[in-house]
Amino acid sequence: MHSVRPTLATVPVSEAARQYAELFPQVYRALCRIQHLADSKITPQGWALLQRLEYTGPLTVQELTGMLGRAQSAVSEMVAGLVRAGRLRRVKDPDDRRRTLVWLTDAGLEFLHRQRDVLDRERLTLALAKMSARERRALLDATRGLLQAAAGAQPDGSTRRPSIRRAGPPNRKSHRKHDERKRVK
């Protein structure tokens, strides 16, 4: 005789929370991205340089030196290595052709985005392909609902949202500057 799964309406909230807390680590282990920064042959300093450029837009080596707090020779060496790896390129400053800017290549931007992924998208895609369209929609809707509910769910009863640090320019003025620099080819 097979057991009958209780309907959602009959599962107490505390039991649903317990079950989800048990399932989540299993899902994470099954779908987590295994490659680490060390596997990509990039140093933490190189990672910081790529992130800085993504945030600010194209900069000179001298500007990067000041922002990263490193010697110009060290930054020049990092830039040269990242150019050889295809993650950065040097471009002439359109406003001052005497200046050379350093900017991310498409491969460099893709690398940054891939490194931030928590889940292995290929394995996730394969797993989702085994589910029906209805199951996929239910999973996405339920996950979005949980995230919305979690935004105001604090153990102390408050409704403050957990702080999530987002990359990107902090205000509209610097965002425009970032957009203008990003268009440099």
mmCIF file of the C-alpha atoms, coordinates in Angstrom:
data_MODEL
# 
_entry.id   MODEL 
# 
loop_
_atom_site.group_PDB 
_atom_site.id 
_atom_site.type_symbol 
_atom_site.label_atom_id 
_atom_site.label_alt_id 
_atom_site.label_comp_id 
_atom_site.label_asym_id 
_atom_site.label_entity_id 
_atom_site.label_seq_id 
_atom_site.pdbx_PDB_ins_code 
_atom_site.Cartn_x 
_atom_site.Cartn_y 
_atom_site.Cartn_z 
_atom_site.occupancy 
_atom_site.B_iso_or_equiv 
_atom_site.pdbx_formal_charge 
_atom_site.auth_seq_id 
_atom_site.auth_comp_id 
_atom_site.auth_asym_id 
_atom_site.auth_atom_id 
_atom_site.pdbx_PDB_model_num 
ATOM 1   C CA . MET A 1 1   ? 0.000  0.000  0.000   1.00 0.00 ? 1   MET A CA 1 
ATOM 2   C CA . HIS A 1 2   ? 1.480  3.374  -0.946  1.00 0.00 ? 2   HIS A CA 1 
ATOM 3   C CA . SER A 1 3   ? 1.393  6.338  1.358   1.00 0.00 ? 3   SER A CA 1 
ATOM 4   C CA . VAL A 1 4   ? -0.728 9.322  0.493   1.00 0.00 ? 4   VAL A CA 1 
ATOM 5   C CA . ARG A 1 5   ? 1.120  12.635 0.452   1.00 0.00 ? 5   ARG A CA 1 
ATOM 6   C CA . PRO A 1 6   ? -0.633 15.169 2.642   1.00 0.00 ? 6   PRO A CA 1 
ATOM 7   C CA . THR A 1 7   ? -2.046 18.119 0.743   1.00 0.00 ? 7   THR A CA 1 
ATOM 8   C CA . LEU A 1 8   ? -0.437 21.497 1.198   1.00 0.00 ? 8   LEU A CA 1 
ATOM 9   C CA . ALA A 1 9   ? -3.393 22.644 3.263   1.00 0.00 ? 9   ALA A CA 1 
ATOM 10  C CA . THR A 1 10  ? -2.834 19.833 5.815   1.00 0.00 ? 10  THR A CA 1 
ATOM 11  C CA . VAL A 1 11  ? 0.912  20.403 6.340   1.00 0.00 ? 11  VAL A CA 1 
ATOM 12  C CA . PRO A 1 12  ? 1.506  22.719 9.304   1.00 0.00 ? 12  PRO A CA 1 
ATOM 13  C CA . VAL A 1 13  ? 3.740  25.699 8.542   1.00 0.00 ? 13  VAL A CA 1 
ATOM 14  C CA . SER A 1 14  ? 6.409  24.514 10.987  1.00 0.00 ? 14  SER A CA 1 
ATOM 15  C CA . GLU A 1 15  ? 6.490  21.094 9.275   1.00 0.00 ? 15  GLU A CA 1 
ATOM 16  C CA . ALA A 1 16  ? 6.729  22.705 5.824   1.00 0.00 ? 16  ALA A CA 1 
ATOM 17  C CA . ALA A 1 17  ? 9.634  24.840 7.094   1.00 0.00 ? 17  ALA A CA 1 
ATOM 18  C CA . ARG A 1 18  ? 11.379 21.750 8.515   1.00 0.00 ? 18  ARG A CA 1 
ATOM 19  C CA . GLN A 1 19  ? 10.965 19.816 5.259   1.00 0.00 ? 19  GLN A CA 1 
ATOM 20  C CA . TYR A 1 20  ? 12.155 22.745 3.139   1.00 0.00 ? 20  TYR A CA 1 
ATOM 21  C CA . ALA A 1 21  ? 15.173 23.241 5.409   1.00 0.00 ? 21  ALA A CA 1 
ATOM 22  C CA . GLU A 1 22  ? 16.058 19.574 4.871   1.00 0.00 ? 22  GLU A CA 1 
ATOM 23  C CA . LEU A 1 23  ? 15.494 19.689 1.104   1.00 0.00 ? 23  LEU A CA 1 
ATOM 24  C CA . PHE A 1 24  ? 17.323 22.934 0.373   1.00 0.00 ? 24  PHE A CA 1 
ATOM 25  C CA . PRO A 1 25  ? 20.855 21.670 1.176   1.00 0.00 ? 25  PRO A CA 1 
ATOM 26  C CA . GLN A 1 26  ? 20.190 18.596 -0.968  1.00 0.00 ? 26  GLN A CA 1 
ATOM 27  C CA . VAL A 1 27  ? 19.120 20.789 -3.890  1.00 0.00 ? 27  VAL A CA 1 
ATOM 28  C CA . TYR A 1 28  ? 22.165 22.993 -3.373  1.00 0.00 ? 28  TYR A CA 1 
ATOM 29  C CA . ARG A 1 29  ? 24.560 20.025 -3.291  1.00 0.00 ? 29  ARG A CA 1 
ATOM 30  C CA . ALA A 1 30  ? 22.939 18.533 -6.397  1.00 0.00 ? 30  ALA A CA 1 
ATOM 31  C CA . LEU A 1 31  ? 23.080 21.749 -8.432  1.00 0.00 ? 31  LEU A CA 1 
ATOM 32  C CA . CYS A 1 32  ? 25.866 23.906 -6.968  1.00 0.00 ? 32  CYS A CA 1 
ATOM 33  C CA . ARG A 1 33  ? 28.581 25.213 -9.228  1.00 0.00 ? 33  ARG A CA 1 
ATOM 34  C CA . ILE A 1 34  ? 31.781 23.351 -8.415  1.00 0.00 ? 34  ILE A CA 1 
ATOM 35  C CA . GLN A 1 35  ? 34.395 25.460 -10.190 1.00 0.00 ? 35  GLN A CA 1 
ATOM 36  C CA . HIS A 1 36  ? 36.107 27.872 -7.842  1.00 0.00 ? 36  HIS A CA 1 
ATOM 37  C CA . LEU A 1 37  ? 38.004 31.087 -8.515  1.00 0.00 ? 37  LEU A CA 1 
ATOM 38  C CA . ALA A 1 38  ? 41.292 29.218 -8.022  1.00 0.00 ? 38  ALA A CA 1 
ATOM 39  C CA . ASP A 1 39  ? 40.349 26.869 -10.880 1.00 0.00 ? 39  ASP A CA 1 
ATOM 40  C CA . SER A 1 40  ? 40.041 29.824 -13.253 1.00 0.00 ? 40  SER A CA 1 
ATOM 41  C CA . LYS A 1 41  ? 43.727 30.739 -12.833 1.00 0.00 ? 41  LYS A CA 1 
ATOM 42  C CA . ILE A 1 42  ? 42.958 34.263 -11.649 1.00 0.00 ? 42  ILE A CA 1 
ATOM 43  C CA . THR A 1 43  ? 44.278 35.814 -8.468  1.00 0.00 ? 43  THR A CA 1 
ATOM 44  C CA . PRO A 1 44  ? 42.046 37.533 -5.931  1.00 0.00 ? 44  PRO A CA 1 
ATOM 45  C CA . GLN A 1 45  ? 43.717 40.800 -6.995  1.00 0.00 ? 45  GLN A CA 1 
ATOM 46  C CA . GLY A 1 46  ? 42.854 40.124 -10.645 1.00 0.00 ? 46  GLY A CA 1 
ATOM 47  C CA . TRP A 1 47  ? 39.265 39.359 -9.594  1.00 0.00 ? 47  TRP A CA 1 
ATOM 48  C CA . ALA A 1 48  ? 39.131 42.680 -7.706  1.00 0.00 ? 48  ALA A CA 1 
ATOM 49  C CA . LEU A 1 49  ? 40.461 44.510 -10.771 1.00 0.00 ? 49  LEU A CA 1 
ATOM 50  C CA . LEU A 1 50  ? 37.802 42.964 -13.048 1.00 0.00 ? 50  LEU A CA 1 
ATOM 51  C CA . GLN A 1 51  ? 35.039 43.803 -10.575 1.00 0.00 ? 51  GLN A CA 1 
ATOM 52  C CA . ARG A 1 52  ? 36.292 47.381 -10.229 1.00 0.00 ? 52  ARG A CA 1 
ATOM 53  C CA . LEU A 1 53  ? 36.214 47.865 -13.998 1.00 0.00 ? 53  LEU A CA 1 
ATOM 54  C CA . GLU A 1 54  ? 32.719 46.397 -14.237 1.00 0.00 ? 54  GLU A CA 1 
ATOM 55  C CA . TYR A 1 55  ? 31.583 48.868 -11.578 1.00 0.00 ? 55  TYR A CA 1 
ATOM 56  C CA . THR A 1 56  ? 33.341 51.984 -12.869 1.00 0.00 ? 56  THR A CA 1 
ATOM 57  C CA . GLY A 1 57  ? 33.687 51.467 -16.589 1.00 0.00 ? 57  GLY A CA 1 
ATOM 58  C CA . PRO A 1 58  ? 36.976 51.834 -18.495 1.00 0.00 ? 58  PRO A CA 1 
ATOM 59  C CA . LEU A 1 59  ? 39.911 53.302 -16.540 1.00 0.00 ? 59  LEU A CA 1 
ATOM 60  C CA . THR A 1 60  ? 43.582 53.991 -17.075 1.00 0.00 ? 60  THR A CA 1 
ATOM 61  C CA . VAL A 1 61  ? 46.189 51.840 -15.323 1.00 0.00 ? 61  VAL A CA 1 
ATOM 62  C CA . GLN A 1 62  ? 47.043 54.871 -13.201 1.00 0.00 ? 62  GLN A CA 1 
ATOM 63  C CA . GLU A 1 63  ? 43.407 55.251 -12.101 1.00 0.00 ? 63  GLU A CA 1 
ATOM 64  C CA . LEU A 1 64  ? 43.257 51.541 -11.285 1.00 0.00 ? 64  LEU A CA 1 
ATOM 65  C CA . THR A 1 65  ? 46.481 51.853 -9.294  1.00 0.00 ? 65  THR A CA 1 
ATOM 66  C CA . GLY A 1 66  ? 44.900 54.464 -7.058  1.00 0.00 ? 66  GLY A CA 1 
ATOM 67  C CA . MET A 1 67  ? 41.639 52.575 -6.628  1.00 0.00 ? 67  MET A CA 1 
ATOM 68  C CA . LEU A 1 68  ? 43.265 49.237 -5.881  1.00 0.00 ? 68  LEU A CA 1 
ATOM 69  C CA . GLY A 1 69  ? 45.984 50.686 -3.636  1.00 0.00 ? 69  GLY A CA 1 
ATOM 70  C CA . ARG A 1 70  ? 48.694 48.763 -5.466  1.00 0.00 ? 70  ARG A CA 1 
ATOM 71  C CA . ALA A 1 71  ? 51.952 49.777 -7.140  1.00 0.00 ? 71  ALA A CA 1 
ATOM 72  C CA . GLN A 1 72  ? 51.608 50.802 -10.778 1.00 0.00 ? 72  GLN A CA 1 
ATOM 73  C CA . SER A 1 73  ? 54.019 48.057 -11.838 1.00 0.00 ? 73  SER A CA 1 
ATOM 74  C CA . ALA A 1 74  ? 51.871 45.420 -10.099 1.00 0.00 ? 74  ALA A CA 1 
ATOM 75  C CA . VAL A 1 75  ? 48.678 46.724 -11.688 1.00 0.00 ? 75  VAL A CA 1 
ATOM 76  C CA . SER A 1 76  ? 50.354 46.926 -15.121 1.00 0.00 ? 76  SER A CA 1 
ATOM 77  C CA . GLU A 1 77  ? 51.449 43.305 -14.743 1.00 0.00 ? 77  GLU A CA 1 
ATOM 78  C CA . MET A 1 78  ? 47.935 42.214 -13.709 1.00 0.00 ? 78  MET A CA 1 
ATOM 79  C CA . VAL A 1 79  ? 46.412 44.093 -16.660 1.00 0.00 ? 79  VAL A CA 1 
ATOM 80  C CA . ALA A 1 80  ? 48.899 42.513 -19.082 1.00 0.00 ? 80  ALA A CA 1 
ATOM 81  C CA . GLY A 1 81  ? 48.054 39.033 -17.817 1.00 0.00 ? 81  GLY A CA 1 
ATOM 82  C CA . LEU A 1 82  ? 44.306 39.670 -18.068 1.00 0.00 ? 82  LEU A CA 1 
ATOM 83  C CA . VAL A 1 83  ? 44.760 41.060 -21.600 1.00 0.00 ? 83  VAL A CA 1 
ATOM 84  C CA . ARG A 1 84  ? 46.676 37.871 -22.566 1.00 0.00 ? 84  ARG A CA 1 
ATOM 85  C CA . ALA A 1 85  ? 43.882 35.788 -21.017 1.00 0.00 ? 85  ALA A CA 1 
ATOM 86  C CA . GLY A 1 86  ? 41.336 37.648 -23.176 1.00 0.00 ? 86  GLY A CA 1 
ATOM 87  C CA . ARG A 1 87  ? 39.470 39.174 -20.231 1.00 0.00 ? 87  ARG A CA 1 
ATOM 88  C CA . LEU A 1 88  ? 40.629 42.775 -20.749 1.00 0.00 ? 88  LEU A CA 1 
ATOM 89  C CA . ARG A 1 89  ? 41.551 44.970 -23.695 1.00 0.00 ? 89  ARG A CA 1 
ATOM 90  C CA . ARG A 1 90  ? 43.258 48.305 -24.089 1.00 0.00 ? 90  ARG A CA 1 
ATOM 91  C CA . VAL A 1 91  ? 41.362 51.050 -25.931 1.00 0.00 ? 91  VAL A CA 1 
ATOM 92  C CA . LYS A 1 92  ? 42.088 54.659 -26.789 1.00 0.00 ? 92  LYS A CA 1 
ATOM 93  C CA . ASP A 1 93  ? 40.160 57.194 -24.732 1.00 0.00 ? 93  ASP A CA 1 
ATOM 94  C CA . PRO A 1 94  ? 37.728 58.827 -27.199 1.00 0.00 ? 94  PRO A CA 1 
ATOM 95  C CA . ASP A 1 95  ? 38.001 62.120 -25.279 1.00 0.00 ? 95  ASP A CA 1 
ATOM 96  C CA . ASP A 1 96  ? 41.824 62.144 -25.178 1.00 0.00 ? 96  ASP A CA 1 
ATOM 97  C CA . ARG A 1 97  ? 43.545 59.929 -27.753 1.00 0.00 ? 97  ARG A CA 1 
ATOM 98  C CA . ARG A 1 98  ? 46.815 60.177 -25.783 1.00 0.00 ? 98  ARG A CA 1 
ATOM 99  C CA . ARG A 1 99  ? 45.269 58.142 -22.952 1.00 0.00 ? 99  ARG A CA 1 
ATOM 100 C CA . THR A 1 100 ? 44.795 54.391 -23.027 1.00 0.00 ? 100 THR A CA 1 
ATOM 101 C CA . LEU A 1 101 ? 41.918 52.882 -21.103 1.00 0.00 ? 101 LEU A CA 1 
ATOM 102 C CA . VAL A 1 102 ? 41.558 49.327 -19.871 1.00 0.00 ? 102 VAL A CA 1 
ATOM 103 C CA . TRP A 1 103 ? 38.155 47.698 -20.345 1.00 0.00 ? 103 TRP A CA 1 
ATOM 104 C CA . LEU A 1 104 ? 36.498 44.315 -20.068 1.00 0.00 ? 104 LEU A CA 1 
ATOM 105 C CA . THR A 1 105 ? 36.095 42.154 -23.128 1.00 0.00 ? 105 THR A CA 1 
ATOM 106 C CA . ASP A 1 106 ? 32.843 40.268 -23.680 1.00 0.00 ? 106 ASP A CA 1 
ATOM 107 C CA . ALA A 1 107 ? 34.689 37.184 -22.391 1.00 0.00 ? 107 ALA A CA 1 
ATOM 108 C CA . GLY A 1 108 ? 35.725 39.148 -19.294 1.00 0.00 ? 108 GLY A CA 1 
ATOM 109 C CA . LEU A 1 109 ? 32.134 40.194 -18.580 1.00 0.00 ? 109 LEU A CA 1 
ATOM 110 C CA . GLU A 1 110 ? 30.913 36.637 -19.130 1.00 0.00 ? 110 GLU A CA 1 
ATOM 111 C CA . PHE A 1 111 ? 33.644 35.373 -16.772 1.00 0.00 ? 111 PHE A CA 1 
ATOM 112 C CA . LEU A 1 112 ? 32.483 37.764 -14.035 1.00 0.00 ? 112 LEU A CA 1 
ATOM 113 C CA . HIS A 1 113 ? 28.867 36.689 -14.429 1.00 0.00 ? 113 HIS A CA 1 
ATOM 114 C CA . ARG A 1 114 ? 29.768 32.989 -14.484 1.00 0.00 ? 114 ARG A CA 1 
ATOM 115 C CA . GLN A 1 115 ? 31.893 33.320 -11.343 1.00 0.00 ? 115 GLN A CA 1 
ATOM 116 C CA . ARG A 1 116 ? 28.934 34.830 -9.475  1.00 0.00 ? 116 ARG A CA 1 
ATOM 117 C CA . ASP A 1 117 ? 26.590 31.965 -10.352 1.00 0.00 ? 117 ASP A CA 1 
ATOM 118 C CA . VAL A 1 118 ? 25.790 29.835 -7.332  1.00 0.00 ? 118 VAL A CA 1 
ATOM 119 C CA . LEU A 1 119 ? 24.140 27.047 -9.299  1.00 0.00 ? 119 LEU A CA 1 
ATOM 120 C CA . ASP A 1 120 ? 25.546 25.133 -12.235 1.00 0.00 ? 120 ASP A CA 1 
ATOM 121 C CA . ARG A 1 121 ? 23.253 26.335 -15.014 1.00 0.00 ? 121 ARG A CA 1 
ATOM 122 C CA . GLU A 1 122 ? 23.928 23.321 -17.223 1.00 0.00 ? 122 GLU A CA 1 
ATOM 123 C CA . ARG A 1 123 ? 22.990 20.828 -14.488 1.00 0.00 ? 123 ARG A CA 1 
ATOM 124 C CA . LEU A 1 124 ? 20.012 22.974 -13.503 1.00 0.00 ? 124 LEU A CA 1 
ATOM 125 C CA . THR A 1 125 ? 18.828 23.066 -17.123 1.00 0.00 ? 125 THR A CA 1 
ATOM 126 C CA . LEU A 1 126 ? 19.133 19.279 -17.405 1.00 0.00 ? 126 LEU A CA 1 
ATOM 127 C CA . ALA A 1 127 ? 17.173 18.804 -14.170 1.00 0.00 ? 127 ALA A CA 1 
ATOM 128 C CA . LEU A 1 128 ? 14.446 21.274 -15.215 1.00 0.00 ? 128 LEU A CA 1 
ATOM 129 C CA . ALA A 1 129 ? 14.159 19.531 -18.586 1.00 0.00 ? 129 ALA A CA 1 
ATOM 130 C CA . LYS A 1 130 ? 13.067 16.394 -16.721 1.00 0.00 ? 130 LYS A CA 1 
ATOM 131 C CA . MET A 1 131 ? 10.137 18.291 -15.184 1.00 0.00 ? 131 MET A CA 1 
ATOM 132 C CA . SER A 1 132 ? 6.890  19.136 -16.925 1.00 0.00 ? 132 SER A CA 1 
ATOM 133 C CA . ALA A 1 133 ? 6.206  22.740 -17.941 1.00 0.00 ? 133 ALA A CA 1 
ATOM 134 C CA . ARG A 1 134 ? 3.582  22.874 -15.189 1.00 0.00 ? 134 ARG A CA 1 
ATOM 135 C CA . GLU A 1 135 ? 6.085  21.678 -12.564 1.00 0.00 ? 135 GLU A CA 1 
ATOM 136 C CA . ARG A 1 136 ? 8.687  24.210 -13.738 1.00 0.00 ? 136 ARG A CA 1 
ATOM 137 C CA . ARG A 1 137 ? 6.132  27.059 -13.521 1.00 0.00 ? 137 ARG A CA 1 
ATOM 138 C CA . ALA A 1 138 ? 5.037  25.886 -10.049 1.00 0.00 ? 138 ALA A CA 1 
ATOM 139 C CA . LEU A 1 139 ? 8.684  25.754 -8.897  1.00 0.00 ? 139 LEU A CA 1 
ATOM 140 C CA . LEU A 1 140 ? 9.409  29.261 -10.182 1.00 0.00 ? 140 LEU A CA 1 
ATOM 141 C CA . ASP A 1 141 ? 6.177  30.700 -8.770  1.00 0.00 ? 141 ASP A CA 1 
ATOM 142 C CA . ALA A 1 142 ? 6.763  29.054 -5.381  1.00 0.00 ? 142 ALA A CA 1 
ATOM 143 C CA . THR A 1 143 ? 10.386 30.243 -5.257  1.00 0.00 ? 143 THR A CA 1 
ATOM 144 C CA . ARG A 1 144 ? 9.356  33.814 -6.103  1.00 0.00 ? 144 ARG A CA 1 
ATOM 145 C CA . GLY A 1 145 ? 6.620  33.620 -3.455  1.00 0.00 ? 145 GLY A CA 1 
ATOM 146 C CA . LEU A 1 146 ? 9.084  32.375 -0.842  1.00 0.00 ? 146 LEU A CA 1 
ATOM 147 C CA . LEU A 1 147 ? 11.518 35.184 -1.678  1.00 0.00 ? 147 LEU A CA 1 
ATOM 148 C CA . GLN A 1 148 ? 8.759  37.795 -1.381  1.00 0.00 ? 148 GLN A CA 1 
ATOM 149 C CA . ALA A 1 149 ? 7.612  36.335 1.928   1.00 0.00 ? 149 ALA A CA 1 
ATOM 150 C CA . ALA A 1 150 ? 11.210 36.151 3.203   1.00 0.00 ? 150 ALA A CA 1 
ATOM 151 C CA . ALA A 1 151 ? 11.764 39.834 2.406   1.00 0.00 ? 151 ALA A CA 1 
ATOM 152 C CA . GLY A 1 152 ? 9.599  40.763 5.382   1.00 0.00 ? 152 GLY A CA 1 
ATOM 153 C CA . ALA A 1 153 ? 10.021 37.706 7.579   1.00 0.00 ? 153 ALA A CA 1 
ATOM 154 C CA . GLN A 1 154 ? 12.374 38.410 10.485  1.00 0.00 ? 154 GLN A CA 1 
ATOM 155 C CA . PRO A 1 155 ? 12.590 36.253 13.613  1.00 0.00 ? 155 PRO A CA 1 
ATOM 156 C CA . ASP A 1 156 ? 12.142 39.377 15.776  1.00 0.00 ? 156 ASP A CA 1 
ATOM 157 C CA . GLY A 1 157 ? 8.804  40.147 14.086  1.00 0.00 ? 157 GLY A CA 1 
ATOM 158 C CA . SER A 1 158 ? 10.091 43.222 12.244  1.00 0.00 ? 158 SER A CA 1 
ATOM 159 C CA . THR A 1 159 ? 9.449  43.710 8.548   1.00 0.00 ? 159 THR A CA 1 
ATOM 160 C CA . ARG A 1 160 ? 12.865 45.091 7.570   1.00 0.00 ? 160 ARG A CA 1 
ATOM 161 C CA . ARG A 1 161 ? 14.340 43.589 4.458   1.00 0.00 ? 161 ARG A CA 1 
ATOM 162 C CA . PRO A 1 162 ? 17.631 41.762 4.704   1.00 0.00 ? 162 PRO A CA 1 
ATOM 163 C CA . SER A 1 163 ? 20.360 43.906 3.184   1.00 0.00 ? 163 SER A CA 1 
ATOM 164 C CA . ILE A 1 164 ? 21.613 42.587 -0.121  1.00 0.00 ? 164 ILE A CA 1 
ATOM 165 C CA . ARG A 1 165 ? 24.666 44.267 -1.580  1.00 0.00 ? 165 ARG A CA 1 
ATOM 166 C CA . ARG A 1 166 ? 24.198 44.857 -5.268  1.00 0.00 ? 166 ARG A CA 1 
ATOM 167 C CA . ALA A 1 167 ? 26.949 45.649 -7.721  1.00 0.00 ? 167 ALA A CA 1 
ATOM 168 C CA . GLY A 1 168 ? 26.538 48.721 -9.831  1.00 0.00 ? 168 GLY A CA 1 
ATOM 169 C CA . PRO A 1 169 ? 26.854 52.447 -9.768  1.00 0.00 ? 169 PRO A CA 1 
ATOM 170 C CA . PRO A 1 170 ? 25.468 54.017 -6.596  1.00 0.00 ? 170 PRO A CA 1 
ATOM 171 C CA . ASN A 1 171 ? 23.621 56.897 -8.234  1.00 0.00 ? 171 ASN A CA 1 
ATOM 172 C CA . ARG A 1 172 ? 22.195 58.042 -11.557 1.00 0.00 ? 172 ARG A CA 1 
ATOM 173 C CA . LYS A 1 173 ? 25.011 60.505 -12.312 1.00 0.00 ? 173 LYS A CA 1 
ATOM 174 C CA . SER A 1 174 ? 27.742 57.867 -12.022 1.00 0.00 ? 174 SER A CA 1 
ATOM 175 C CA . HIS A 1 175 ? 25.462 55.425 -13.869 1.00 0.00 ? 175 HIS A CA 1 
ATOM 176 C CA . ARG A 1 176 ? 25.416 57.783 -16.876 1.00 0.00 ? 176 ARG A CA 1 
ATOM 177 C CA . LYS A 1 177 ? 29.206 58.067 -16.759 1.00 0.00 ? 177 LYS A CA 1 
ATOM 178 C CA . HIS A 1 178 ? 29.431 54.275 -16.545 1.00 0.00 ? 178 HIS A CA 1 
ATOM 179 C CA . ASP A 1 179 ? 27.107 53.883 -19.550 1.00 0.00 ? 179 ASP A CA 1 
ATOM 180 C CA . GLU A 1 180 ? 29.118 56.388 -21.600 1.00 0.00 ? 180 GLU A CA 1 
ATOM 181 C CA . ARG A 1 181 ? 32.423 54.694 -20.794 1.00 0.00 ? 181 ARG A CA 1 
ATOM 182 C CA . LYS A 1 182 ? 30.947 51.254 -21.439 1.00 0.00 ? 182 LYS A CA 1 
ATOM 183 C CA . ARG A 1 183 ? 30.204 52.233 -25.038 1.00 0.00 ? 183 ARG A CA 1 
ATOM 184 C CA . VAL A 1 184 ? 33.917 52.794 -25.737 1.00 0.00 ? 184 VAL A CA 1 
ATOM 185 C CA . LYS A 1 185 ? 34.931 50.266 -28.404 1.00 0.00 ? 185 LYS A CA 1 
# 
